[in-house]
Amino acid sequence: MALPDAPLTFPCGKTMRNRFMLAPMTNQQSHADGTLSDDECNWLVKRAAGGFGLVMTCASHVQAQGQCWPGQLGIFADYHLEGHQRLTQALQSQGSLAVVQLHHGGMRSPNELVGTTSVAPSENEPHEARALTPAEVASLRDDFIAAAVRARQAGYDGVELHGAHGYILCQFLSPESNLRTDHYGGSLANRSRLLFEILEGIRTHCGADFLVGVRLSLERFGVVPEEMQALSQQLIDSGQVDFLDLSLWDTFQSTPNGTKLAYATGLDKKTVKVTVAGKITGGAEVHQVLEAGIDFVTIGRSAILHHDFARQVIRDPAFQPVQLPVSPAYLKQEGLGEAFIDYMRRWPGFVAAD
């Protein structure tokens, strides 16, 4: 069992100072053109200062038409570089690894936001999305790779591919949303082809010393749990990834095989590191996950409530976050900008009335 404050070295050679990763969280507080805002930078850097060993950005879109919400951080153009360089330098100066999550919304990109028809592996009438042409699939692959190259230029330690939560890579993995009849559709090998092509391209262009992870949903969003477990093992066996980030929603929910944690602990990890996310809210849960053999924990809600959650749990294994709801003033003190605070009002019972 690893202690929360134990360093962790990834296959690429990068080392995080402890076992805490800041979850990639939607916050809507960057600029309309995708450039980094001071609020976004402050929110992330405050978590690095609070002791998180790895700080991951929110989902950062790799094509303009892949944007999913207003105020989303972008990495699809060189004019985004200055902000990303400023962010990476600030995160690393606090002792954290800096990682950007690469994302494309696919059919979940609102047409009215991106100003064009959204795209998906196959036509999707409920989302008013059209199917990508073979040439557009190739462009999508290349733009994910180009975004990773841009991330390396900006000084990031690595990237995570967002293959979860029903966004475009997850849409390709799902037999419900991917009805293609070419070599990107049909079998799991075909539906995961795009993901592996992107990974291969990132390794080719960014090198073996660049930290690369993949986030997966193991259920919901049209994916098949057994397939996602098989894919997780295939990613490990490929030698292309340094870590898997498994989104479990509720890590401790009972299943016929124990809890959802068994999805992760049943993998033959080899040297690849595995993290899980989902209702890991306090010190007791952190220790439970690490004791089960998971390499590091991904913290969302409690990291919003406590910028120094990592430090608090290291000091006190029984640490519990402040009770909800919390005031807007409290969240501002914890480094959230006004747009992020407004976004958190969508979470029932999270933000107290003004």
VOMIMAR-180519 format. One line per 2 residues: for each residue x, y, z of N, C-alpha, C, O. Coordinates in steps of 0.1 Angstrom, whole numbers, plus 5000, padded with zeros to 4 digits. Example, Ala and Ser with C-alpha at 12.3 -4.5 7.8 and 13.67 -1.06 7.14 Angstrom:
REM VOMIMAR-180519
5132:4943:5078:5123:4955:5078:5132:4967:5078:5142:4967:5085 | 5128:4978:5071:5137:4989:5071:5129:5000:5079:5134:5011:5080
***
This chain:
REM VOMIMAR-180519
5008:4988:5000:5000:5000:5000:5009:5012:5000:5018:5013:5008 | 5005:5022:4991:5013:5035:4991:5006:5045:5000:4994:5045:5001
5015:5052:5007:5010:5063:5015:5006:5075:5006:5012:5077:4996 | 4997:5084:5010:4993:5095:5002:5004:5104:4998:5003:5111:4988
5014:5105:5007:5025:5115:5004:5037:5108:4997:5047:5115:4995 | 5035:5096:4993:5047:5089:4986:5048:5094:4972:5037:5095:4965
5060:5096:4967:5061:5100:4953:5057:5088:4944:5058:5077:4948 | 5054:5092:4931:5050:5082:4921:5057:5085:4908:5056:5096:4903
5065:5075:4903:5071:5077:4890:5064:5069:4879:5061:5057:4881 | 5061:5076:4868:5054:5070:4857:5064:5063:4847:5076:5066:4848
5060:5054:4839:5069:5048:4829:5077:5057:4821:5088:5054:4817 | 5072:5069:4818:5079:5079:4810:5091:5086:4818:5099:5092:4812
5091:5084:4831:5102:5089:4839:5097:5101:4847:5105:5105:4856 | 5086:5107:4844:5081:5118:4852:5077:5113:4866:5071:5102:4868
5079:5122:4876:5075:5118:4890:5066:5129:4896:5069:5140:4896 | 5055:5124:4902:5046:5133:4909:5050:5132:4924:5053:5121:4929
5048:5143:4931:5054:5143:4945:5045:5135:4955:5050:5132:4966 | 5033:5133:4952:5024:5125:4961:5013:5118:4952:5014:5117:4940
5003:5113:4959:4993:5105:4952:4980:5112:4949:4969:5106:4948 | 4980:5126:4947:4968:5134:4945:4968:5141:4931:4978:5148:4928
4958:5138:4923:4956:5145:4911:4944:5153:4911:4933:5149:4916 | 4945:5166:4906:4933:5174:4905:4925:5170:4893:4931:5169:4882
4912:5166:4895:4904:5162:4884:4902:5173:4873:4902:5185:4877 | 4901:5169:4861:4898:5179:4850:4883:5183:4852:4874:5175:4850
4881:5196:4855:4867:5200:4858:4863:5212:4849:4869:5222:4848 | 4851:5210:4844:4844:5221:4837:4843:5233:4846:4838:5232:4857
4846:5245:4841:4845:5257:4849:4840:5270:4842:4836:5279:4848 | 4841:5270:4829:4836:5280:4820:4842:5294:4823:4835:5304:4822
4854:5295:4828:4859:5308:4832:4871:5312:4823:4878:5322:4827 | 4874:5306:4811:4883:5312:4802:4877:5321:4792:4864:5323:4793
4884:5327:4783:4879:5337:4774:4872:5330:4762:4873:5318:4759 | 4864:5338:4755:4855:5333:4744:4863:5327:4733:4859:5318:4726
4876:5331:4731:4884:5326:4720:4892:5314:4725:4901:5309:4717 | 4890:5309:4737:4897:5298:4742:4910:5301:4749:4917:5292:4754
4914:5314:4750:4926:5317:4757:4924:5317:4772:4913:5319:4777 | 4935:5314:4779:4935:5313:4793:4932:5327:4800:4937:5337:4796
4923:5326:4810:4920:5338:4818:4928:5338:4831:4933:5327:4835 | 4928:5349:4837:4935:5350:4850:4927:5341:4860:4934:5335:4869
4914:5341:4859:4906:5333:4869:4909:5318:4867:4911:5311:4877 | 4910:5313:4855:4914:5299:4853:4928:5296:4858:4930:5286:4864
4937:5305:4855:4951:5303:4859:4951:5303:4875:4958:5294:4880 | 4945:5312:4881:4945:5313:4896:4939:5301:4902:4944:5295:4912
4928:5296:4896:4921:5284:4902:4931:5272:4902:4932:5265:4912 | 4937:5270:4891:4946:5258:4890:4959:5260:4898:4963:5250:4905
4965:5271:4897:4978:5273:4905:4975:5272:4920:4984:5268:4927 | 4964:5277:4924:4961:5276:4939:4960:5261:4943:4964:5258:4954
4956:5252:4934:4956:5238:4938:4970:5232:4938:4973:5224:4946 | 4978:5237:4929:4992:5233:4929:4999:5237:4942:5006:5230:4949
4996:5250:4946:5001:5255:4958:4996:5247:4970:5002:5247:4981 | 4984:5242:4969:4978:5234:4980:4982:5220:4981:4978:5212:4990
4992:5216:4972:4998:5203:4974:4995:5192:4964:5000:5181:4966 | 4986:5195:4954:4983:5184:4945:4996:5181:4937:5002:5190:4931
4998:5168:4936:5010:5163:4929:5009:5165:4914:5019:5167:4907 | 4997:5164:4908:4995:5165:4894:4982:5174:4893:4972:5171:4898
4984:5185:4885:4972:5194:4883:4968:5193:4868:4977:5195:4859 | 4956:5189:4866:4951:5187:4852:4941:5199:4849:4933:5202:4857
4943:5204:4837:4933:5214:4833:4919:5208:4830:4917:5196:4830 | 4910:5217:4828:4897:5213:4823:4898:5208:4809:4909:5209:4803
4888:5201:4804:4888:5197:4790:4892:5208:4781:4885:5218:4781 | 4902:5206:4773:4907:5217:4764:4905:5212:4749:4911:5202:4745
4897:5219:4742:4893:5214:4729:4904:5215:4718:4911:5225:4718 | 4904:5205:4709:4915:5204:4699:4911:5209:4686:4919:5211:4677
4898:5212:4684:4893:5219:4672:4882:5229:4677:4875:5227:4687 | 4881:5240:4670:4872:5250:4673:4857:5244:4674:4850:5248:4683
4854:5235:4665:4841:5230:4664:4839:5219:4675:4828:5213:4676 | 4849:5216:4683:4848:5207:4694:4844:5213:4707:4844:5206:4717
4842:5226:4707:4839:5233:4720:4825:5228:4725:4816:5226:4717 | 4824:5227:4738:4812:5222:4744:4805:5232:4753:4793:5230:4755
4812:5242:4758:4805:5252:4767:4812:5265:4766:4824:5266:4762 | 4805:5276:4769:4812:5289:4769:4823:5289:4779:4823:5283:4789
4833:5297:4776:4845:5299:4785:4853:5287:4786:4860:5285:4796 | 4853:5278:4775:4862:5266:4776:4876:5270:4771:4878:5277:4762
4886:5264:4778:4900:5266:4775:4903:5258:4762:4899:5247:4761 | 4909:5265:4753:4913:5258:4740:4927:5255:4739:4936:5261:4745
4930:5246:4730:4944:5243:4726:4945:5239:4711:4954:5231:4707 | 4936:5245:4703:4935:5242:4689:4943:5251:4680:4943:5249:4668
4949:5262:4686:4956:5272:4678:4968:5277:4685:4969:5276:4697 | 4978:5282:4677:4990:5287:4683:4988:5299:4692:4996:5302:4701
4977:5307:4690:4975:5318:4698:4971:5315:4712:4970:5323:4721 | 4968:5302:4715:4966:5297:4728:4979:5295:4736:4979:5293:4748
4990:5294:4729:5002:5290:4735:5007:5299:4747:5011:5294:4757 | 5006:5312:4745:5011:5321:4756:5004:5318:4769:5011:5317:4779
4991:5316:4769:4984:5313:4782:4988:5300:4788:4990:5299:4800 | 4990:5290:4779:4994:5277:4784:5008:5277:4789:5011:5271:4799
5017:5285:4783:5030:5286:4788:5031:5292:4802:5038:5288:4811 | 5023:5303:4803:5022:5309:4816:5017:5300:4827:5021:5300:4838
5007:5292:4823:5001:5282:4833:5011:5271:4837:5012:5269:4849 | 5017:5265:4827:5026:5254:4830:5038:5259:4839:5042:5252:4849
5043:5271:4836:5054:5276:4845:5049:5278:4859:5057:5276:4868 | 5037:5284:4861:5032:5286:4874:5030:5273:4882:5033:5272:4893
5024:5263:4875:5021:5250:4881:5034:5244:4885:5035:5239:4897 | 5043:5243:4876:5056:5236:4879:5064:5243:4890:5072:5237:4897
5063:5256:4891:5070:5264:4901:5065:5260:4915:5072:5262:4925 | 5053:5255:4916:5047:5250:4928:5050:5236:4931:5045:5230:4941
5057:5229:4922:5061:5215:4925:5052:5205:4919:5053:5193:4922 | 5042:5209:4911:5032:5200:4905:5035:5196:4891:5041:5204:4883
5032:5184:4887:5032:5181:4872:5020:5188:4866:5009:5189:4872 | 5022:5193:4854:5012:5201:4847:5007:5192:4835:5015:5189:4826
4994:5189:4834:4989:5181:4824:4976:5188:4818:4968:5193:4826 | 4975:5188:4805:4963:5193:4798:4955:5182:4793:4960:5172:4787
4942:5183:4795:4933:5172:4790:4928:5176:4776:4923:5187:4774 | 4930:5168:4766:4926:5170:4752:4913:5165:4749:4909:5153:4753
4904:5173:4743:4890:5170:4743:4884:5175:4730:4889:5184:4723 | 4873:5169:4726:4864:5173:4715:4850:5168:4718:4848:5156:4722
4841:5177:4717:4827:5174:4722:4819:5165:4712:4810:5158:4716 | 4823:5165:4699:4816:5157:4690:4801:5161:4689:4798:5173:4688
4792:5152:4690:4778:5155:4689:4773:5163:4701:4762:5169:4701 | 4781:5164:4712:4777:5172:4723:4782:5186:4722:4779:5194:4732
4788:5190:4711:4791:5204:4709:4779:5211:4704:4774:5208:4693 | 4773:5221:4711:4761:5227:4707:4763:5235:4694:4772:5243:4692
4754:5232:4685:4755:5239:4672:4754:5254:4673:4762:5261:4666 | 4746:5259:4682:4745:5274:4684:4758:5280:4690:4761:5292:4688
4766:5272:4697:4778:5276:4703:4790:5276:4692:4797:5286:4691 | 4791:5266:4685:4802:5264:4675:4799:5270:4662:4808:5272:4653
4786:5274:4659:4783:5281:4647:4782:5272:4635:4783:5277:4623 | 4782:5259:4637:4781:5249:4626:4775:5236:4631:4772:5235:4643
4772:5227:4622:4766:5215:4625:4776:5206:4633:4787:5204:4628 | 4772:5201:4644:4782:5192:4652:4784:5179:4644:4776:5175:4636
4795:5173:4648:4799:5161:4641:4800:5149:4651:4801:5151:4663 | 4799:5137:4645:4799:5125:4654:4804:5114:4645:4805:5115:4633
4807:5102:4651:4811:5091:4642:4800:5087:4632:4804:5084:4620 | 4788:5088:4636:4776:5086:4627:4766:5097:4629:4766:5104:4639
4757:5098:4619:4747:5108:4621:4739:5105:4633:4735:5094:4637 | 4736:5116:4640:4728:5115:4653:4717:5125:4653:4720:5137:4655
4705:5121:4650:4694:5131:4648:4690:5138:4661:4688:5150:4661 | 4690:5132:4673:4687:5139:4685:4696:5151:4688:4692:5161:4693
4709:5149:4684:4719:5159:4686:4721:5168:4674:4729:5177:4674 | 4713:5165:4664:4714:5173:4651:4729:5172:4646:4734:5182:4642
4735:5161:4647:4749:5159:4643:4750:5151:4630:4742:5142:4628 | 4760:5154:4622:4763:5147:4610:4775:5138:4612:4783:5140:4621
4776:5128:4603:4787:5118:4604:4800:5125:4598:4799:5132:4588 | 4811:5122:4605:4824:5126:4600:4827:5118:4587:4824:5106:4586
4832:5125:4577:4838:5118:4565:4851:5111:4569:4857:5115:4579 | 4855:5102:4561:4869:5096:4564:4880:5106:4564:4889:5105:4573
4879:5116:4556:4890:5126:4556:4889:5135:4569:4899:5139:4575 | 4877:5137:4574:4875:5144:4586:4880:5136:4599:4885:5142:4608
4878:5123:4598:4883:5115:4609:4898:5116:4609:4904:5117:4620 | 4905:5116:4597:4919:5118:4597:4923:5131:4602:4933:5132:4609
4916:5142:4599:4919:5155:4604:4917:5156:4619:4925:5162:4626 | 4907:5149:4624:4904:5149:4639:4916:5142:4646:4921:5147:4656
4921:5131:4640:4932:5124:4646:4944:5133:4646:4951:5135:4656 | 4947:5140:4635:4959:5148:4633:4958:5160:4643:4968:5165:4648
4945:5166:4645:4944:5177:4654:4946:5173:4669:4951:5182:4676 | 4942:5161:4672:4945:5157:4686:4960:5156:4688:4966:5160:4698
4967:5151:4678:4982:5149:4678:4988:5163:4678:4998:5166:4686 | 4983:5172:4670:4989:5186:4669:4987:5193:4683:4996:5201:4687
4976:5191:4689:4973:5197:4702:4983:5192:4713:4988:5199:4721 | 4986:5179:4712:4997:5173:4721:5010:5180:4719:5017:5183:4728
5014:5181:4706:5026:5188:4702:5026:5202:4708:5036:5207:4713 | 5015:5209:4706:5014:5222:4712:5015:5223:4727:5022:5232:4732
5010:5212:4733:5011:5211:4748:5026:5210:4752:5030:5216:4762 | 5033:5202:4745:5047:5200:4748:5055:5213:4746:5063:5217:4754
5051:5220:4735:5058:5233:4732:5055:5243:4744:5063:5251:4747 | 5043:5242:4750:5039:5251:4761:5045:5247:4774:5044:5254:4784
5052:5235:4774:5059:5231:4786:5052:5221:4795:5056:5218:4806 | 5040:5217:4791:5033:5207:4799:5041:5194:4800:5049:5190:4791
5040:5188:4812:5046:5175:4814:5039:5164:4806:5046:5154:4803 | 5027:5166:4802:5020:5156:4795:5006:5160:4791:5001:5171:4794
4998:5150:4786:4984:5152:4782:4976:5140:4786:4981:5129:4788 | 4963:5142:4787:4953:5131:4789:4943:5132:4778:4938:5143:4775
4941:5121:4771:4930:5121:4761:4917:5118:4768:4915:5108:4776 | 4907:5127:4765:4894:5125:4771:4886:5115:4763:4879:5119:4753
4886:5103:4768:4878:5092:4761:4866:5088:4768:4861:5077:4766 | 4861:5097:4777:4850:5093:4786:4838:5103:4784:4839:5112:4776
4828:5100:4792:4817:5110:4794:4809:5113:4781:4803:5124:4781 | 4810:5105:4771:4801:5107:4759:4807:5118:4750:4799:5122:4741
4819:5122:4751:4825:5131:4741:4831:5123:4729:4829:5111:4729 | 4838:5129:4720:4839:5123:4707:4847:5109:4707:4843:5100:4700
4857:5108:4715:4864:5095:4715:4856:5085:4721:4856:5073:4717 | 4848:5088:4731:4838:5079:4737:4827:5075:4727:4823:5064:4727
4823:5085:4719:4813:5082:4709:4818:5072:4699:4811:5064:4694 | 4831:5073:4696:4837:5062:4687:4837:5049:4694:4835:5038:4687
4839:5049:4707:4840:5036:4714:4827:5029:4716:4826:5017:4718 | 4816:5037:4715:4802:5032:4718:4796:5026:4706:4795:5032:4695
4791:5013:4708:4784:5007:4696:4770:5013:4694:4764:5011:4684 | 4766:5022:4703:4753:5029:4701:4755:5041:4692:4746:5043:4683
4765:5049:4694:4767:5061:4687:4776:5059:4674:4776:5067:4666 | 4784:5048:4674:4793:5045:4663:4787:5034:4654:4788:5022:4658
4780:5038:4643:4774:5029:4634:4782:5028:4621:4776:5024:4611 | 4794:5033:4621:4802:5033:4609:4804:5019:4603:4804:5009:4610
4806:5019:4590:4808:5006:4583:4822:5005:4577:4826:4996:4570 | 4830:5016:4580:4844:5015:4575:4853:5010:4587:4848:5003:4596
4866:5011:4586:4875:5005:4596:4876:5012:4609:4884:5009:4617 | 4867:5022:4611:4865:5029:4624:4852:5025:4631:4848:5031:4641
4845:5015:4625:4833:5011:4631:4831:4996:4631:4839:4989:4624 | 4822:4991:4639:4819:4976:4639:4825:4970:4652:4820:4972:4663
4836:4963:4650:4843:4956:4662:4849:4966:4671:4851:4978:4668 | 4852:4962:4684:4858:4970:4693:4872:4975:4688:4876:4986:4690
4879:4965:4681:4892:4969:4675:4890:4981:4665:4899:4989:4665 | 4880:4981:4658:4878:4992:4648:4873:5004:4655:4878:5015:4652
4864:5003:4665:4859:5015:4672:4870:5021:4681:4869:5033:4684 | 4880:5014:4685:4891:5020:4693:4903:5024:4684:4913:5029:4689
4902:5021:4671:4913:5024:4662:4917:5039:4663:4929:5042:4663 | 4908:5048:4663:4911:5062:4663:4919:5066:4676:4929:5073:4675
4915:5060:4687:4922:5063:4700:4936:5058:4699:4946:5065:4703 | 4939:5046:4694:4952:5041:4693:4960:5048:4682:4973:5050:4684
4954:5053:4672:4962:5061:4662:4966:5074:4668:4977:5078:4665 | 4958:5080:4676:4961:5093:4682:4973:5090:4692:4983:5098:4692
4972:5080:4700:4983:5076:4709:4996:5074:4702:5007:5079:4706 | 4996:5066:4691:5008:5064:4684:5014:5077:4678:5026:5078:4678
5005:5086:4673:5010:5098:4668:5016:5107:4679:5026:5114:4677 | 5010:5107:4691:5016:5115:4702:5029:5110:4706:5039:5118:4708
5031:5097:4707:5044:5091:4710:5054:5094:4700:5066:5097:4703 | 5050:5093:4687:5060:5096:4676:5065:5111:4677:5076:5113:4675
5055:5120:4679:5059:5134:4678:5063:5141:4691:5069:5151:4692 | 5059:5134:4703:5062:5140:4716:5073:5132:4724:5078:5138:4733
5076:5120:4720:5086:5113:4726:5082:5104:4738:5071:5105:4743 | 5091:5095:4741:5089:5085:4752:5089:5091:4766:5083:5085:4775
5094:5104:4767:5095:5110:4780:5083:5119:4783:5084:5127:4793 | 5073:5119:4774:5062:5128:4776:5051:5119:4783:5048:5108:4779
5045:5125:4793:5034:5118:4801:5021:5117:4793:5016:5128:4789 | 5016:5105:4791:5004:5103:4783:4994:5095:4791:4998:5084:4795
4982:5100:4793:4971:5092:4799:4959:5092:4791:4957:5100:4781 | 4950:5083:4795:4936:5082:4788:4926:5081:4799:4927:5074:4808
4915:5089:4798:4904:5088:4807:4893:5080:4800:4890:5083:4788 | 4887:5071:4807:4877:5062:4801:4865:5062:4811:4867:5062:4823
4853:5061:4806:4841:5057:4813:4840:5042:4811:4841:5037:4800 | 4837:5035:4822:4836:5021:4822:4821:5017:4820:4818:5005:4819
4812:5026:4821:4798:5024:4819:4791:5037:4814:4798:5047:4814 | 4778:5036:4812:4770:5048:4807:4775:5052:4793:4784:5046:4787
4769:5062:4788:4772:5069:4775:4773:5059:4763:4780:5061:4754 | 4766:5048:4764:4765:5038:4753:4777:5028:4753:4777:5020:4744
4786:5029:4762:4797:5020:4762:4794:5007:4769:4784:5006:4777 | 4801:4996:4766:4798:4983:4772:4809:4980:4782:4821:4980:4779
4805:4978:4795:4815:4977:4806:4825:4966:4803:4837:4969:4805 | 4821:4954:4798:4831:4944:4795:4841:4948:4784:4853:4945:4785
4836:4956:4774:4845:4961:4764:4855:4971:4770:4866:4971:4766 | 4850:4980:4779:4859:4990:4784:4869:4984:4793:4881:4989:4794
4866:4973:4800:4876:4966:4808:4887:4960:4799:4899:4961:4801 | 4882:4954:4788:4891:4948:4778:4900:4959:4772:4912:4957:4770
4894:4970:4768:4901:4981:4762:4912:4987:4772:4923:4990:4768 | 4908:4988:4785:4918:4993:4795:4930:4984:4795:4941:4989:4796
4928:4971:4794:4939:4962:4794:4947:4963:4781:4960:4962:4781 | 4940:4965:4770:4947:4967:4757:4956:4979:4758:4967:4979:4752
4951:4990:4764:4959:5002:4765:4971:5000:4773:4982:5005:4769 | 4970:4993:4784:4981:4990:4792:4991:4981:4784:5003:4984:4784
4986:4971:4777:4995:4962:4770:5002:4969:4758:5012:4964:4754 | 4996:4980:4753:5001:4986:4741:5015:4993:4744:5022:4995:4734
5018:4997:4756:5030:5004:4759:5029:5019:4755:5039:5025:4756 | 5017:5024:4751:5016:5037:4746:5012:5047:4757:5013:5059:4756
5007:5042:4769:5002:5051:4779:5010:5049:4792:5016:5039:4795 | 5010:5060:4800:5017:5060:4813:5007:5058:4824:5010:5053:4835
4994:5063:4821:4984:5061:4832:4970:5060:4825:4968:5065:4814 | 4961:5053:4833:4947:5053:4830:4940:5060:4840:4942:5058:4852
4930:5068:4836:4922:5076:4845:4907:5071:4843:4901:5074:4834 | 4903:5063:4853:4890:5056:4852:4879:5064:4859:4880:5065:4872
4869:5068:4852:4858:5076:4858:4847:5066:4863:4840:5060:4854 | 4846:5064:4876:4837:5054:4881:4824:5060:4886:4815:5052:4890
4823:5073:4887:4811:5080:4893:4809:5077:4908:4809:5087:4916 | 4809:5065:4912:4808:5062:4926:4817:5050:4928:4813:5038:4926
4829:5053:4932:4840:5042:4934:4835:5031:4943:4840:5020:4941 | 4827:5034:4953:4824:5024:4963:4810:5018:4961:4805:5011:4970
4803:5020:4950:4790:5015:4947:4791:5000:4946:4801:4995:4939 | 4782:4992:4952:4782:4978:4951:4779:4973:4937:4771:4978:4930
4786:4962:4933:4784:4955:4920:4784:4940:4923:4788:4936:4934 | 4780:4932:4914:4781:4917:4916:4795:4912:4920:4796:4902:4926
4805:4920:4916:4819:4916:4918:4825:4924:4930:4838:4923:4931 | 4817:4930:4938:4823:4938:4949:4818:4952:4948:4806:4955:4949
4828:4961:4946:4825:4975:4943:4830:4979:4929:4837:4971:4923 | 4827:4991:4925:4832:4995:4912:4847:4996:4911:4853:4995:4901
4853:4997:4923:4868:4997:4924:4874:4985:4918:4885:4985:4913 | 4866:4974:4918:4871:4961:4912:4874:4962:4897:4882:4955:4892
4867:4972:4890:4870:4974:4876:4884:4977:4874:4891:4973:4865 | 4890:4985:4883:4904:4989:4882:4914:4980:4888:4924:4977:4883
4910:4974:4900:4919:4965:4907:4921:4952:4900:4931:4945:4902 | 4912:4949:4891:4913:4936:4883:4922:4937:4871:4924:4927:4865
4928:4948:4868:4937:4950:4857:4951:4945:4860:4955:4946:4871 | 4957:4939:4850:4972:4937:4851:4979:4949:4847:4981:4951:4835
4983:4957:4857:4988:4971:4854:5002:4971:4848:5005:4981:4841 | 5009:4961:4849:5023:4961:4845:5030:4973:4851:5030:4975:4864
5036:4982:4844:5042:4994:4849:5033:5007:4848:5036:5017:4853 | 5021:5005:4841:5012:5016:4839:5005:5019:4853:5002:5010:4860
5003:5032:4855:4997:5037:4868:4982:5039:4865:4978:5043:4854 | 4974:5036:4875:4959:5037:4874:4954:5046:4885:4958:5045:4897
4945:5055:4881:4938:5064:4891:4923:5062:4888:4919:5058:4877 | 4915:5065:4899:4901:5064:4897:4895:5077:4903:4901:5084:4911
4883:5080:4898:4875:5092:4903:4861:5087:4906:4856:5079:4899 | 4855:5093:4916:4841:5091:4919:4838:5090:4934:4840:5079:4940
4834:5101:4940:4830:5101:4954:4842:5098:4964:4839:5092:4974 | 4854:5102:4960:4865:5101:4969:4866:5114:4976:4872:5124:4971
4858:5116:4987:4856:5129:4993:4864:5133:5005:4866:5144:5007 | 4870:5123:5012:4877:5126:5024:4889:5117:5026:4892:5108:5017
4896:5119:5037:4908:5111:5039:4906:5096:5040:4914:5088:5035 | 4895:5092:5046:4892:5078:5047:4890:5071:5033:4895:5060:5031
4883:5078:5024:4882:5072:5011:4895:5072:5003:4898:5062:4996 | 4903:5082:5005:4916:5082:4998:4924:5070:5003:4930:5063:4994
4925:5068:5016:4932:5056:5021:4927:5043:5016:4934:5034:5013 | 4913:5042:5015:4907:5030:5011:4911:5027:4997:4914:5015:4993
4911:5037:4988:4915:5035:4974:4929:5031:4973:4933:5021:4965 | 4938:5037:4980:4952:5034:4979:4955:5020:4985:4963:5013:4979
4948:5017:4996:4950:5004:5002:4946:4993:4992:4951:4981:4993 | 4936:4996:4983:4932:4986:4974:4942:4983:4962:4940:4974:4954
4952:4992:4961:4962:4990:4951:4962:5000:4940:4969:4999:4930 | 4953:5010:4941:4952:5020:4931:4964:5029:4933:4968:5032:4945
4970:5034:4922:4983:5042:4924:4981:5056:4929:4989:5061:4937 | 4971:5063:4924:4968:5077:4929:4953:5080:4927:4946:5073:4920
4949:5090:4934:4935:5093:4935:4932:5106:4927:4941:5115:4926 | 4920:5107:4921:4916:5119:4913:4905:5126:4921:4895:5120:4924
4907:5138:4925:4898:5146:4934:4892:5157:4926:4898:5166:4921 | 4878:5157:4927:4871:5168:4921:4864:5177:4931:4869:5188:4934
4852:5173:4936:4844:5181:4945:4852:5186:4957:4852:5198:4960 | 4860:5178:4963:4867:5182:4975:4878:5191:4972:4882:5199:4980
4883:5191:4960:4894:5200:4955:4888:5214:4953:4895:5224:4954 | 4875:5214:4949:4868:5227:4948:4866:5233:4961:4868:5245:4963
4863:5225:4971:4860:5230:4985:4873:5234:4992:4873:5242:5001 | 4884:5227:4989:4896:5229:4997:4908:5229:4987:4912:5218:4982
4914:5240:4984:4925:5241:4975:4937:5232:4980:4945:5228:4972 | 4937:5231:4993:4948:5223:4999:4943:5209:5004:4949:5204:5014
4934:5204:4998:4928:5190:5002:4940:5180:5003:4940:5173:5012 | 4949:5180:4993:4960:5170:4994:4968:5172:5007:4971:5162:5014
4972:5184:5010:4979:5187:5022:4972:5183:5034:4977:5178:5044 | 4959:5186:5034:4950:5183:5046:4950:5168:5049:4951:5164:5060
4948:5160:5038:4947:5146:5040:4960:5140:5044:4961:5131:5052 | 4971:5145:5039:4984:5140:5043:4987:5143:5058:4993:5135:5065
4982:5155:5063:4984:5158:5077:4974:5150:5086:4977:5147:5097 | 4962:5148:5080:4951:5142:5089:4944:5131:5080:4936:5135:5072
4947:5118:5082:4941:5108:5074:4925:5108:5076:4919:5102:5067 | 4920:5114:5086:4905:5114:5088:4899:5127:5083:4887:5129:5086
4906:5135:5076:4901:5148:5072:4888:5146:5063:4887:5138:5055 | 4879:5155:5067:4866:5155:5059:4864:5170:5054:4866:5179:5061
4858:5171:5042:4856:5185:5037:4845:5192:5044:4837:5186:5051 | 4845:5205:5043:4835:5214:5049:4821:5209:5044:4819:5204:5033
4811:5211:5052:4797:5207:5049:4791:5217:5038:4795:5229:5038 | 4783:5211:5030:4776:5219:5020:4762:5224:5026:4757:5218:5035
4757:5235:5020:4763:5244:5010:4773:5253:5016:4774:5256:5028 | 4781:5259:5007:4791:5269:5010:4787:5282:5003:4781:5282:4993
4792:5293:5009:4788:5306:5004:4797:5309:4991:4808:5304:4990 | 4792:5318:4983:4800:5323:4972:4813:5329:4976:4823:5328:4970
4812:5336:4988:4824:5342:4993:4835:5332:4997:4847:5334:4995 | 4830:5320:5002:4839:5309:5006:4846:5304:4993:4858:5302:4993
4838:5302:4983:4844:5297:4970:4854:5306:4964:4864:5302:4958 | 4851:5319:4965:4860:5329:4960:4873:5329:4967:4884:5330:4961
4872:5327:4980:4884:5326:4989:4892:5313:4985:4904:5313:4986 | 4885:5303:4980:4892:5291:4976:4897:5291:4961:4902:5281:4956
4896:5303:4955:4902:5305:4942:4893:5303:4930:4898:5303:4919 | 4880:5302:4932:4871:5301:4920:4867:5315:4916:4864:5324:4924
4867:5317:4902:4862:5330:4897:4847:5330:4896:4840:5320:4899 | 4841:5342:4893:4827:5343:4893:4820:5334:4883:4809:5328:4887
4826:5331:4872:4820:5322:4862:4819:5308:4867:4810:5301:4865 | 4830:5304:4874:4830:5291:4880:4820:5289:4892:4813:5279:4893
4819:5300:4900:4809:5299:4910:4795:5298:4905:4787:5291:4910 | 4792:5306:4894:4779:5305:4887:4777:5291:4882:4766:5285:4883
4787:5285:4876:4786:5271:4871:4783:5261:4883:4775:5252:4881 | 4789:5263:4894:4787:5254:4905:4773:5255:4911:4768:5246:4918
4766:5266:4908:4752:5267:4912:4743:5257:4906:4731:5255:4910 | 4748:5251:4895:4740:5240:4889:4741:5227:4897:4732:5218:4895
4750:5226:4906:4751:5214:4914:4741:5216:4926:4744:5225:4934 | 4731:5208:4927:4721:5210:4938:4728:5210:4952:4735:5201:4955
4724:5220:4959:4729:5221:4973:4743:5224:4975:4748:5223:4986 | 4750:5229:4965:4765:5231:4966:4767:5246:4970:4775:5248:4980
4761:5255:4964:4763:5269:4967:4751:5275:4974:4740:5274:4970 | 4754:5281:4986:4743:5288:4993:4738:5300:4986:4745:5306:4978
4725:5303:4989:4720:5315:4983:4727:5327:4987:4731:5328:4999 | 4728:5337:4978:4735:5350:4982:4728:5357:4993:4732:5367:4998
***
